[in-house]
Amino acid sequence: MTQFDESLRDALSADDKDFLSTLENDQGMFEQMGATFVGPMKYWTAFAFVLSLIFFGLTIYCFYQMATVEGDRAALMWFAGFIWSAIAVAAIKIWFWLRMNHLATLRELKKIELMLA
């Protein structure tokens, strides 16, 4: 570290130093996923997680029914349910990944803000 970095660290409050020290280590995927379940959006994240599990179960069920049903029309309807529920799982996962990216961006912005303070 340079002298400038040291003078910046000395100017920070104790809370800012603690927060900055938590930001210095890179978070792995599971830490990032866990971070989405904290804060003001934790209930929406938990709801989306449970919803994705439900839609995944529906996807498996529709696939099983499609494979075992008699008749083309019924198989086509189960196939439509399979595709719809698979797309729902994909959309929820995309939202979850965007949430993780949003939190990573906020963490980096906070780090820059603390370094400039």
PyRosetta script that sets phi, psi and omega in degrees:
from pyrosetta import init, pose_from_sequence

init()
pose = pose_from_sequence("MTQFDESLRDALSADDKDFLSTLENDQGMFEQMGATFVGPMKYWTAFAFVLSLIFFGLTIYCFYQMATVEGDRAALMWFAGFIWSAIAVAAIKIWFWLRMNHLATLRELKKIELMLA")
pose.set_psi(1, 150.5)
pose.set_omega(1, 178.9)
pose.set_phi(2, -90.6)
pose.set_psi(2, 172.5)
pose.set_omega(2, 177.9)
pose.set_phi(3, -62.5)
pose.set_psi(3, -36.4)
pose.set_omega(3, 179.4)
pose.set_phi(4, -62.4)
pose.set_psi(4, -43.4)
pose.set_omega(4, 177.8)
pose.set_phi(5, -61.9)
pose.set_psi(5, -40.5)
pose.set_omega(5, 178.9)
pose.set_phi(6, -64.6)
pose.set_psi(6, -41.0)
pose.set_omega(6, 179.7)
pose.set_phi(7, -67.4)
pose.set_psi(7, -33.5)
pose.set_omega(7, 176.4)
pose.set_phi(8, -66.7)
pose.set_psi(8, -43.1)
pose.set_omega(8, 179.7)
pose.set_phi(9, -63.9)
pose.set_psi(9, -35.9)
pose.set_omega(9, 179.2)
pose.set_phi(10, -68.1)
pose.set_psi(10, -28.7)
pose.set_omega(10, -177.3)
pose.set_phi(11, -79.4)
pose.set_psi(11, -15.3)
pose.set_omega(11, -177.4)
pose.set_phi(12, -78.2)
pose.set_psi(12, 150.9)
pose.set_omega(12, 175.2)
pose.set_phi(13, -76.8)
pose.set_psi(13, 171.2)
pose.set_omega(13, -178.7)
pose.set_phi(14, -63.5)
pose.set_psi(14, -39.6)
pose.set_omega(14, 178.7)
pose.set_phi(15, -64.0)
pose.set_psi(15, -42.4)
pose.set_omega(15, 179.5)
pose.set_phi(16, -65.7)
pose.set_psi(16, -37.5)
pose.set_omega(16, 178.1)
pose.set_phi(17, -64.5)
pose.set_psi(17, -42.3)
pose.set_omega(17, 178.5)
pose.set_phi(18, -63.4)
pose.set_psi(18, -43.8)
pose.set_omega(18, -179.9)
pose.set_phi(19, -64.6)
pose.set_psi(19, -42.2)
pose.set_omega(19, -179.8)
pose.set_phi(20, -65.6)
pose.set_psi(20, -35.3)
pose.set_omega(20, 178.8)
pose.set_phi(21, -68.1)
pose.set_psi(21, -31.9)
pose.set_omega(21, 176.4)
pose.set_phi(22, -71.5)
pose.set_psi(22, -26.7)
pose.set_omega(22, -179.5)
pose.set_phi(23, -80.3)
pose.set_psi(23, -19.2)
pose.set_omega(23, -174.4)
pose.set_phi(24, -70.0)
pose.set_psi(24, -29.7)
pose.set_omega(24, 178.1)
pose.set_phi(25, -86.2)
pose.set_psi(25, 137.0)
pose.set_omega(25, 176.8)
pose.set_phi(26, -71.1)
pose.set_psi(26, 139.4)
pose.set_omega(26, 179.2)
pose.set_phi(27, -90.0)
pose.set_psi(27, 140.8)
pose.set_omega(27, 174.4)
pose.set_phi(28, -80.6)
pose.set_psi(28, 180.0)
pose.set_omega(28, -177.1)
pose.set_phi(29, -63.4)
pose.set_psi(29, -41.7)
pose.set_omega(29, -177.4)
pose.set_phi(30, -71.4)
pose.set_psi(30, -33.1)
pose.set_omega(30, 175.0)
pose.set_phi(31, -67.1)
pose.set_psi(31, -39.1)
pose.set_omega(31, 178.1)
pose.set_phi(32, -65.9)
pose.set_psi(32, -39.6)
pose.set_omega(32, 178.0)
pose.set_phi(33, -65.2)
pose.set_psi(33, -40.8)
pose.set_omega(33, 178.2)
pose.set_phi(34, -65.5)
pose.set_psi(34, -32.3)
pose.set_omega(34, -179.8)
pose.set_phi(35, -67.5)
pose.set_psi(35, -23.0)
pose.set_omega(35, 178.9)
pose.set_phi(36, -72.5)
pose.set_psi(36, -19.8)
pose.set_omega(36, -180.0)
pose.set_phi(37, -90.6)
pose.set_psi(37, 15.9)
pose.set_omega(37, 179.2)
pose.set_phi(38, -123.9)
pose.set_psi(38, 144.7)
pose.set_omega(38, 176.0)
pose.set_phi(39, 103.4)
pose.set_psi(39, -168.0)
pose.set_omega(39, -173.5)
pose.set_phi(40, -69.1)
pose.set_psi(40, -21.0)
pose.set_omega(40, -178.8)
pose.set_phi(41, -98.8)
pose.set_psi(41, 14.1)
pose.set_omega(41, -174.1)
pose.set_phi(42, -63.3)
pose.set_psi(42, -36.0)
pose.set_omega(42, -178.7)
pose.set_phi(43, -72.5)
pose.set_psi(43, -37.9)
pose.set_omega(43, 176.5)
pose.set_phi(44, -66.2)
pose.set_psi(44, -38.0)
pose.set_omega(44, 178.8)
pose.set_phi(45, -66.3)
pose.set_psi(45, -43.3)
pose.set_omega(45, 177.7)
pose.set_phi(46, -64.1)
pose.set_psi(46, -40.0)
pose.set_omega(46, 177.4)
pose.set_phi(47, -61.8)
pose.set_psi(47, -44.7)
pose.set_omega(47, 179.3)
pose.set_phi(48, -65.1)
pose.set_psi(48, -37.0)
pose.set_omega(48, 178.9)
pose.set_phi(49, -64.7)
pose.set_psi(49, -45.8)
pose.set_omega(49, 179.2)
pose.set_phi(50, -65.6)
pose.set_psi(50, -41.2)
pose.set_omega(50, 178.8)
pose.set_phi(51, -62.1)
pose.set_psi(51, -38.4)
pose.set_omega(51, 178.5)
pose.set_phi(52, -66.9)
pose.set_psi(52, -35.9)
pose.set_omega(52, 175.6)
pose.set_phi(53, -65.4)
pose.set_psi(53, -40.4)
pose.set_omega(53, 178.5)
pose.set_phi(54, -64.2)
pose.set_psi(54, -47.2)
pose.set_omega(54, 179.3)
pose.set_phi(55, -64.8)
pose.set_psi(55, -33.2)
pose.set_omega(55, 176.4)
pose.set_phi(56, -65.6)
pose.set_psi(56, -43.2)
pose.set_omega(56, 175.9)
pose.set_phi(57, -61.3)
pose.set_psi(57, -40.2)
pose.set_omega(57, 176.9)
pose.set_phi(58, -64.1)
pose.set_psi(58, -37.1)
pose.set_omega(58, 177.2)
pose.set_phi(59, -61.7)
pose.set_psi(59, -47.3)
pose.set_omega(59, 179.2)
pose.set_phi(60, -62.4)
pose.set_psi(60, -44.5)
pose.set_omega(60, -179.9)
pose.set_phi(61, -61.3)
pose.set_psi(61, -47.0)
pose.set_omega(61, 179.5)
pose.set_phi(62, -62.4)
pose.set_psi(62, -38.9)
pose.set_omega(62, 178.4)
pose.set_phi(63, -64.2)
pose.set_psi(63, -43.1)
pose.set_omega(63, 179.0)
pose.set_phi(64, -62.6)
pose.set_psi(64, -46.0)
pose.set_omega(64, 179.4)
pose.set_phi(65, -63.6)
pose.set_psi(65, -39.1)
pose.set_omega(65, 178.9)
pose.set_phi(66, -62.7)
pose.set_psi(66, -37.6)
pose.set_omega(66, -177.0)
pose.set_phi(67, -76.6)
pose.set_psi(67, -24.4)
pose.set_omega(67, -174.0)
pose.set_phi(68, -108.9)
pose.set_psi(68, -7.2)
pose.set_omega(68, -174.7)
pose.set_phi(69, -78.1)
pose.set_psi(69, 151.7)
pose.set_omega(69, 175.9)
pose.set_phi(70, -93.7)
pose.set_psi(70, 134.6)
pose.set_omega(70, 175.2)
pose.set_phi(71, 102.2)
pose.set_psi(71, 144.5)
pose.set_omega(71, -177.4)
pose.set_phi(72, -73.2)
pose.set_psi(72, -40.9)
pose.set_omega(72, -177.5)
pose.set_phi(73, -64.0)
pose.set_psi(73, -45.1)
pose.set_omega(73, 179.6)
pose.set_phi(74, -65.0)
pose.set_psi(74, -39.6)
pose.set_omega(74, 178.0)
pose.set_phi(75, -64.1)
pose.set_psi(75, -38.2)
pose.set_omega(75, 178.3)
pose.set_phi(76, -66.0)
pose.set_psi(76, -38.1)
pose.set_omega(76, 178.5)
pose.set_phi(77, -67.4)
pose.set_psi(77, -41.8)
pose.set_omega(77, 176.7)
pose.set_phi(78, -65.9)
pose.set_psi(78, -34.9)
pose.set_omega(78, 176.8)
pose.set_phi(79, -64.1)
pose.set_psi(79, -40.0)
pose.set_omega(79, 177.4)
pose.set_phi(80, -62.8)
pose.set_psi(80, -41.3)
pose.set_omega(80, 176.7)
pose.set_phi(81, -64.8)
pose.set_psi(81, -39.3)
pose.set_omega(81, 177.4)
pose.set_phi(82, -61.1)
pose.set_psi(82, -48.5)
pose.set_omega(82, -179.4)
pose.set_phi(83, -64.3)
pose.set_psi(83, -44.1)
pose.set_omega(83, -178.4)
pose.set_phi(84, -61.9)
pose.set_psi(84, -46.0)
pose.set_omega(84, -178.4)
pose.set_phi(85, -70.7)
pose.set_psi(85, -33.0)
pose.set_omega(85, 176.1)
pose.set_phi(86, -66.5)
pose.set_psi(86, -39.0)
pose.set_omega(86, 177.0)
pose.set_phi(87, -66.6)
pose.set_psi(87, -37.1)
pose.set_omega(87, 177.6)
pose.set_phi(88, -63.6)
pose.set_psi(88, -42.3)
pose.set_omega(88, 177.1)
pose.set_phi(89, -61.7)
pose.set_psi(89, -44.2)
pose.set_omega(89, -179.9)
pose.set_phi(90, -63.0)
pose.set_psi(90, -41.7)
pose.set_omega(90, -179.7)
pose.set_phi(91, -64.9)
pose.set_psi(91, -41.1)
pose.set_omega(91, 179.3)
pose.set_phi(92, -67.1)
pose.set_psi(92, -39.3)
pose.set_omega(92, 177.6)
pose.set_phi(93, -65.4)
pose.set_psi(93, -38.5)
pose.set_omega(93, 176.4)
pose.set_phi(94, -62.5)
pose.set_psi(94, -42.7)
pose.set_omega(94, 177.2)
pose.set_phi(95, -60.5)
pose.set_psi(95, -42.2)
pose.set_omega(95, -179.8)
pose.set_phi(96, -62.9)
pose.set_psi(96, -43.7)
pose.set_omega(96, 178.6)
pose.set_phi(97, -66.1)
pose.set_psi(97, -37.5)
pose.set_omega(97, 176.2)
pose.set_phi(98, -64.6)
pose.set_psi(98, -36.8)
pose.set_omega(98, 176.5)
pose.set_phi(99, -64.0)
pose.set_psi(99, -43.2)
pose.set_omega(99, 177.5)
pose.set_phi(100, -62.7)
pose.set_psi(100, -40.8)
pose.set_omega(100, 179.0)
pose.set_phi(101, -66.3)
pose.set_psi(101, -38.8)
pose.set_omega(101, 178.1)
pose.set_phi(102, -61.6)
pose.set_psi(102, -45.1)
pose.set_omega(102, 179.5)
pose.set_phi(103, -66.8)
pose.set_psi(103, -36.6)
pose.set_omega(103, 177.3)
pose.set_phi(104, -65.5)
pose.set_psi(104, -39.9)
pose.set_omega(104, 178.0)
pose.set_phi(105, -65.8)
pose.set_psi(105, -43.1)
pose.set_omega(105, 177.2)
pose.set_phi(106, -61.9)
pose.set_psi(106, -38.9)
pose.set_omega(106, 178.7)
pose.set_phi(107, -63.0)
pose.set_psi(107, -43.0)
pose.set_omega(107, 178.8)
pose.set_phi(108, -67.1)
pose.set_psi(108, -39.9)
pose.set_omega(108, 177.8)
pose.set_phi(109, -64.5)
pose.set_psi(109, -38.3)
pose.set_omega(109, 177.9)
pose.set_phi(110, -66.1)
pose.set_psi(110, -37.4)
pose.set_omega(110, 177.9)
pose.set_phi(111, -63.5)
pose.set_psi(111, -43.7)
pose.set_omega(111, 178.5)
pose.set_phi(112, -65.8)
pose.set_psi(112, -39.8)
pose.set_omega(112, 178.8)
pose.set_phi(113, -62.0)
pose.set_psi(113, -42.6)
pose.set_omega(113, -180.0)
pose.set_phi(114, -68.4)
pose.set_psi(114, -34.2)
pose.set_omega(114, 178.8)
pose.set_phi(115, -70.9)
pose.set_psi(115, -28.9)
pose.set_omega(115, -179.7)
pose.set_phi(116, -86.6)
pose.set_psi(116, -15.6)
pose.set_omega(116, -176.9)
pose.set_phi(117, -68.1)
pose.dump_pdb("model.pdb")
